[in-house]
Amino acid sequence: MYICTRCNQLVPGPVKGKCPRGHLLTDPHLLSGTREQSFGEAFFKTLGACIVIFLATAAVLALLKKPSSSAGYILVAMIAIGILALFRGLKWKRQGGAVARLVPRATGMAVACILAGGGLFALGMALNLIR
Ligand SMILES: [Zn+2]
């Protein structure tokens, strides 16, 4: 089920990715559509995406012969995105109504970003990739 965060209403039948009043059914904090998702689904999808992005960045850095420490910035960005998603989730929770249904997705994504960012950072430090 899609949810319009501006109307704070469920959108059972989105038209071209928009709500009946013409708002785009996306949210910059979720970096994607505002479709209802369980905590687990959001968590694993985000975790997978974070790892793919990190590996892709590390591969590009290796190809360009740049120090792999630059990959640390990506991890910091992931943690920052996670924190922003967490705060957005808390805001939706306080706001209540239809947007509260997006809270599991926002928190799932937030926890995955923070864990992936922090975990990969710790791993990078342990392997001496990030200094
Ligand atoms: Zn709307």
Boltz pocket constraint, residues with backbone or C-beta under 6 A from the ligand:
constraints:
  - pocket:
      binder: B
      contacts: [[A, 4], [A, 5], [A, 6], [A, 7], [A, 8], [A, 19], [A, 20], [A, 21], [A, 22], [A, 23]]
      max_distance: 6.0
